[in-house]
């Protein structure tokens, strides 16, 4: 047999063997969706458009969306009168953890009834008077907003360190809040934020007069953080801001940024420290316009950054990731995924076949939100082959019923599975529309 025939025969054997291997892997469930997607599809450039800088919503339309969300109770206007039903808000903030002893772990040990009752009692609900003394305050550092007044984490397993059941969200430095109540041990303040109710360490807050407070709650001039994170180290203190955060300040004629940072004095009151900073591109004046290209660039800024449940571990979770992208462009969305779903114009997908789901998705604009139980993703669009892609801050996915933790912002297709082996495309409940197609 000629040498080239021998080579071709050998290559055919290799090819047949490889084909059988692929079939065997598919049958065994070894080959699954690529997660995360790498290569060109995992870059912002792949999704930018030549005509992508046209505003999708005006500033007036963004303000109207904010007004409607406040009216529907999905977000809060802190400059309006505070709701006096504080007792109900304290109960709602606990998200059910005050009703029966939860099956959780505290310090690696099962949570005891005595400890649980002590934390619930620390809310001091019985001390609420008929008139609520609302006090304006500002966060002086990145601060956790807790479901109950304790800094201790409660977890579903004794060795867990990432998914604290009591972690609600976080405040950026300089974020204005209204203090509605104080815990029995005086260590925690129950606050209303722009999107949440919960308990904050009192040492993370500084009380202010209303005029100074308004300079942080509704500043006339400010900068928006457009980096994944921004760390400002001044006078031995570090201020950590996340994407979309608002920092009061102005730009000098020489281009220097003058930032006004919150400081807590010895009496717990607010002082303002002016910090000068060279413009390195991580801050932009005011809010960015909501355009296709701004949305894509912002969505990719935190790519590969660590997932943080409720903002823990200096990170973001799926809903705060989406929220931060849009707030950088002046669109104020609610904090949690289920609330965000209520804030969108929806194209329902429940009951649809896989083919119908892909067909509806093909007509959705990039930037639409894709909702599945407990998770939200941002739609990027389709590649040249018609495959839809999303970018999202994901905790974990499944292969053959085995959970794999990825804990980062990734680009993916909709083929990754849940614990039942169902592909993500078939778990979507709705497509959420915020802005029309460009």
Buried (B, 14 or more C-beta within 10 A) or exposed (E): EEEEEEEEEEEEEEEEEEEEEEEEEEEEEEEBBBBBBEEEBBBBEBBBBEEBEEBBBEBEBBBEBBEEBBEEEBBBBBEEEBBBEBBEBBBEBBBEBBEEBBEBBBEEEEBEEEBBEEBBBBBBBEEBEEEBEBBBBBBBBBBBBBBBBBEEBBBEEEEBEBBBBBBBBBBBBBBBBBBBBBBBEEBBBBBBBBBBBBBBBBBBBBBBEEEBBBBBBEBEEBBBBBBBBBEBEBEEEEBBBBBBBBBBBBBEEEEEBBBBBBBBEEEEBBBBBEBEBEEEEBBBBEBBBBBBBBBBBBBBBBBEBBBBBBBBBBBBBBBBBBBBBBBBBBBBBBBBBEBBBBBBEBBEBEEBEEEEBBEBBEEBBBBBBBBBEEBBBBBBBBBEEEBBBBBBBBBEBBBEEEEEEBBBBBBBBBBBBBEEEEBBBBBBBBBBBBBEEB
